[in-house]
Amino acid sequence: MSYDLFFRAGIKGLFVLMPILGVGWVLGLFALNKGTIVFVYAFAIVNGFQVRVETVRDSYALIDELAVFI
């Protein structure tokens, strides 16, 4: 593949991922105003979807291992 194809693929990926990942932080900026409680909830929900399921499972497994010592 030529450099041009890699460059185009990178730009295409940038335009796909930036709106997906950036929406949460734009909502976070809007949530700084005290009168916009809707943006606070939207920020929490959108950022909650960014957690991977495997990470949550690993966290629960770690908690189970640590619970043995308590």
N, C-alpha and C positions, 0 to 999 in steps of 0.2 A: 504494500500500500504506500501511496505517496504521502508526503507531509501534508498536502492539501486536504486529503481525506481525513487524516487524524485531526486536523485543525477544525474542519467542519463538524466532525463528530463531537469534539469538545465543546464547540459553541452551541450545538444543538442540545447537548446534555446540560449546559449552563442555563439555557432558556427554559428547560423543563424543570430542573431542580430548584432554581432560585425562587420561583413563585410558591412552590410547595413548602420549602423550608422557611422562606421569608415571611409568609403570611402570619405565622405565629408571632414573630417579633414585631411586625407592624401593629398587630392587635395589642401587643404588650406596650408599645409606645402610646397608643390611644388609651390604654388602661391607666396611665399615670394621672389623668384628670379625675378628680374626685366625683364628678357628676356622671361618669360613664361606667356604671356597674356592669352593664351588658358586655363591654369589652373585656372586663376582668374575667367574667365567666367564659367568654369565647376564647380568650388567651389560655386559660387553664384547660379547656377541652381540646383545643388544637394541639397544644404541647403535650397533652396526655396521649394523643394518638402517635406521637413520635417514639414512644417506648417500644422496644422490641420484646416480643413474647419470651424469647429465650433468656433475655436479661432478667425478666421477672421470675422465671422458673429458677434460674441460678440463685437469685436473691432468696427465694423461699427455701431452697436446698441449704443455703448457708445458714439461714435462721434455724432450720431444723437441726443442723450440726451443732450450732452454738447452744441450742436449748438443752442439749444433753448435759452441759456443764452447769446449768442453773439448778 
